[in-house]
Amino acid sequence: MRKFFVISLIFLLILFTAIIKNSTKKIDEDIFVLEENIRGLKNEFENIKLEFEFLSSSERLLDFQKSYFEYDLIQKDIKEIEIIRKGFDHLKLKN
């Protein structure tokens, strides 16, 4: 009788160890996939951030204006800018 309990206890411990090992393996795989996704998104974010900072710098914008829009762009006073709000049947202008 005592041998039966010892053998069943060892069997249960082996079974629980296998279950825990499989569940931690699945969790590790999920973590790895998420880390790879994050790594790719970080690289993409850095590239987009660099592109944004390069293209939106004031010197770069002035170069674009001189190169492509020499006579098309005019400077406006900020007080002249109005907000257009679209209603159901009309447009509203607001300073």
Secondary structure, DSSP 8 states (H G I E B T S, - for coil): -HHHHHHHHHHHHHHHHHHHHHHHHHHHHHHHHHHHHHHHHHHHHHHHHHHHHHHTSHHHHHHHHHHH-TTT-----GGG--EEEE-SS-EEEE-
